[in-house]
Amino acid sequence: MDYDVKGNLRRVLGDLPEGVRLVAISKYHPNEYIEAAYAEGQRIFGESHEQELRQKVESLPKDIEWHFIGHLQTNKVKYIAPYISMVEAVDSLKLLREIDKQAAKHDRVIRVLLELHIAEEETKYGLTLDACRELLTSGEWRELKHVQICGLMMMASYVEDEEQIRSEMMLARNFFDEVKQAYFADDDAFCERSWGMSHDYRIAVTCGSTMVRVGTTIFGPRVY
Ligand SMILES: *Cc1c(COP(=O)(O)O)cnc(C)c1O
């Protein structure tokens, strides 16, 4: 292993204030990297491809909590429904319905986050703030008993300008408060704010993040 996974992991954890959890993003990295982080006590890992995730789940310890962090196609939901701990990037009612349907088959409740589109990049997935309000106002999600909406997720623009990153994350942070008050005031489970990646997690923890998703800083560059 050419990367000091354990040392990097310890450094990232040392940067996180109490109450902020780490999702170690292991996509495209081999099992031995995940095992090294696991040996240090890390239990939450994030992946973005269903097949790769399936192979890892079969060969790695069963007490790992897997988060699906990428864009999830509805036809892939059935494969991850038996074991996925959280689906972080739900950006349509259609996907939410499918997760509910598949979770029901396994008698599970799957925790999800709604993904916001705030960054300037056009290619990124996610709900605009208005689309998110609309989804929640429609109320159908309340009937879905096998999904639990636990908070919001977003990616800031991939830019050098820290002020821009900060303002996007604060927009998400303030939007969280709006949504919490309007729809989840009595729901303690709605508490997660997933923002911050390798290049901006230190900013994210000053902008209300409860969950950072860090890959490269821990595992090194991905080999695609
Ligand atoms: C890959 C990925 C990350 C981790 O990115 P790094 O820059 O390697 O830390 C975080 N979030 C999402 C949604 C990703 O796809």
The ligand as a Gaussian input file, in Angstrom:
#p B3LYP/6-31G(d) Opt

LIG

0 1
 C      -16.156000      11.015000      -4.723000
 C      -17.080000      11.771000      -3.868000
 C      -16.655000      12.348000      -2.664000
 C      -15.213000      12.305000      -2.166000
 O      -14.402000      13.138000      -2.928000
 P      -12.881000      13.429000      -2.527000
 O      -12.560000      14.680000      -3.244000
 O      -12.090000      12.253000      -3.004000
 O      -12.812000      13.580000      -1.058000
 C      -17.608000      12.988000      -1.870000
 N      -18.899000      13.079000      -2.249000
 C      -19.341000      12.546000      -3.409000
 C      -20.777000      12.694000      -3.763000
 C      -18.454000      11.892000      -4.257000
 O      -18.912000      11.395000      -5.407000

